[in-house]
Amino acid sequence: MAYKKSEEFSYEITKHLCDLSEKNKGWVKQLNTVKWNNSKEEVYDIRSWHYPDGSDTPDRMSKGISLSYEEFAILCQSAYDEGIVS
């Protein structure tokens, strides 16, 4: 599912991995894999998306963080090493 904000900016949420939290007024913080600007490379992406009432398609996004596979693997390994996950 691709969404285009302008001619110079586009994104495609390629896989929804999980919802991290939900705020009022339709904002949901998610972990997804995303392709930015027609890139062939997927990145792990954490940010809040706004879903209008009853919609499965977001209409806005917040600032977030995108991590390469390698960066995400380091984050997961660090969480494991610290005993945050087992």
C-alpha positions as CSV (number, residue, x, y, z in Angstrom):
1,M,0.0,0.0,0.0
2,A,1.7,3.2,-1.2
3,Y,0.9,6.7,-0.1
4,K,2.2,9.7,-1.8
5,K,2.5,13.1,-0.1
6,S,4.0,15.0,-3.0
7,E,5.9,14.4,-6.2
8,E,9.2,14.4,-4.3
9,F,8.2,12.2,-1.4
10,S,6.6,8.8,-1.2
11,Y,6.5,5.8,1.0
12,E,5.2,2.3,1.1
13,I,4.5,0.4,4.3
14,T,5.6,-3.0,3.2
15,K,4.9,-4.9,6.5
16,H,3.2,-3.9,9.7
17,L,5.1,-5.6,12.6
18,C,3.3,-4.3,15.7
19,D,1.5,-1.5,17.4
20,L,3.6,-0.1,20.2
21,S,1.1,2.3,21.7
22,E,-2.1,4.1,20.9
23,K,-2.9,7.7,21.7
24,N,-6.3,9.5,21.6
25,K,-7.5,11.0,18.4
26,G,-6.4,8.2,16.1
27,W,-2.6,8.3,16.6
28,V,-0.9,4.8,16.7
29,K,2.9,4.3,17.3
30,Q,4.0,1.4,15.1
31,L,6.9,-0.7,14.1
32,N,6.8,-1.2,10.3
33,T,9.0,-2.0,7.4
34,V,8.9,0.9,5.0
35,K,10.3,1.8,1.6
36,W,10.9,5.6,1.2
37,N,10.9,7.4,-2.1
38,N,10.6,4.3,-4.3
39,S,13.7,2.8,-2.8
40,K,14.3,-0.9,-3.3
41,E,15.6,-1.2,0.3
42,E,13.2,-1.7,3.2
43,V,14.0,-0.1,6.6
44,Y,12.6,-0.7,10.0
45,D,10.6,2.4,11.0
46,I,9.2,3.5,14.3
47,R,6.7,6.4,14.2
48,S,3.2,7.4,14.9
49,W,0.6,7.3,12.2
50,H,-2.8,9.0,12.3
51,Y,-5.8,6.8,11.2
52,P,-9.0,8.7,10.7
53,D,-12.1,7.2,12.3
54,G,-12.8,3.8,10.8
55,S,-10.0,3.9,8.3
56,D,-7.3,1.3,7.7
57,T,-5.2,3.9,5.8
58,P,-3.2,6.5,7.6
59,D,-3.5,10.1,6.5
60,R,-0.6,11.7,8.5
61,M,2.6,10.6,10.1
62,S,4.8,12.0,12.9
63,K,8.5,12.4,13.0
64,G,10.1,9.0,13.5
65,I,13.2,6.9,13.2
66,S,14.2,4.6,10.4
67,L,16.8,1.9,11.0
68,S,18.6,-0.3,8.5
69,Y,18.6,-4.1,9.0
70,E,22.0,-3.9,10.6
71,E,21.1,-1.1,12.9
72,F,17.9,-2.9,14.0
73,A,19.9,-6.1,14.6
74,I,22.3,-4.2,16.9
75,L,19.3,-2.7,18.8
76,C,17.7,-6.1,19.3
77,Q,21.1,-7.6,20.4
78,S,21.6,-4.8,22.8
79,A,18.1,-5.3,24.3
80,Y,18.9,-9.0,24.6
81,D,22.3,-8.4,26.2
82,E,20.7,-6.0,28.8
83,G,18.1,-8.6,29.7
84,I,15.2,-6.5,28.3
85,V,14.2,-9.4,26.1
86,S,15.0,-13.1,26.3
